[in-house]
Amino acid sequence: MVYDATLDDLLQKVWDGERVTRAEALRLAALPLEELGALADRRRQLAKAAAYGGRGNEIVTYQVDRNINYTNVCNVYCKFCAFYRTEKDPDAYVITWAELDRKIEETLARGGNQILLQGGHHPKLTKQWYLDLLGHLKTKFPQVNIHGFSPSEFIHFREVFNEPLERIIADFRAAGLGSIPGGGGEILVDRVRKRISPLKAMSDEWLEVMDVAHRLGLYSSATMMFGHVETLEDRIEHLERLRQQQDRSLARRRAALNGAADEPYTPGDGPGCFTAFIGWTFQPENTRLRAPTVGGHEYLRTQALARIYLDNFQNVQSSWVTQGPDIGQVALRFGANDLGSVMIEENVVSQAGATYRMGVEDMHRLIRDLGYEPHQRDNWYRLVD
């Protein structure tokens, strides 16, 4: 084997926390899994060293929340989705306020502090329906953060309401929306999106929603759903676009706050940004997308690469929901510093075949077994316990 000094230089560059290029990411992706994982763990340590009063490397966080899908009616028919229904399907629904209230009361009883509110692209729900819903929730449950409506939903709203994104997002925020999930990110490469979800928001539109939301003071997460028809180069392109958007959002935030942009973030204290990256693998069961998915090995490799590439992201979530608790735990050694949510309820991924479940006690055990301290957090990565 011929010695390659340039690879040593690249490994040192990663160890020192410097930014890598797309070409360098391709080289890193070819490393043995254990070596890539060690580099990702180093980048986690660098990112979290100053968090929580300097104890960020001792703490792994998690959240107690509930995924509530307000409707399963959707007119974009994504090939990878087993959840959507048409209006004519017998099991199509739009949630009632009474059912929504019951779900939130159960969440509060289990120590939850947030609901993830997402749904299909329903062609007939009006803007006032959404504003009334948000107003009802914020009035009745002011202590609960509403983490709602993915970018693809907002692009759908723009078309149906015939209003600019700025007005829609501002009105939703005024009505009670607290933050925006990164759902619908899939792969931010239009060639891929046109194959798996041709009627859904394209890459620039997804990023446009996030940029507007951040400007208006909302925080959001960023996601990637991989392991279907995309290439490694597509995954890196996805990460590059997220990194560029985070650069813009953080620069705006620092300018407004005299240089401050670190986490834990404070809602309402200026422009927002991405709080975390969450990657998960395509789940093929009951979907129309005929593509071989990938397993735990490729999941860990991709998450590790994301932690290294996304040098401007403070937090990376482990995706135990698609990989199971064991791989979810291992992911905490591959760049993740957060175990995600206990997910009191989850409907979309489970209908595609992933049915893993965990409680708070399970999360505490997985975290402690690795020598970390488990702490519950809120959406802005502030500790609540």
Buried (B, 14 or more C-beta within 10 A) or exposed (E): EEEEEEBEEBBEBBEEEEEBEEEBBBBBBEBEEEEBBBBBBBBBBBBBEBBBEEBBBEBBBBBBBBBBBBBBBBBBBBBBBBBBBEEEEEEBBBBEEEEBBEBBEEBBEEEBBBBBBBBBBBEEBEBEEBBEBBEBBBEEBEEBBBBBBBBBBBBBBBEBBEEEBEEBBBBBBEBBBBBBBBBBBBBBBEEBBEBBBEBBBBBEBBBBBBBBBBBBBBBBBBBBBBBBBBEBEBBBBBBBBBBEBBEBBBBBBBEBBEEEBEBBBEBEEBBBBBBBBBBBBBBBEEBEBEBEBBEBEBBBBBBBBBBBBBBBBBBBBBBBBBBBBEBBBBBBBBBBBBBBBBBBBBEBBBBBBBEBEBEBEBBBBBBEEEEBEBBBBBBBBBBEE
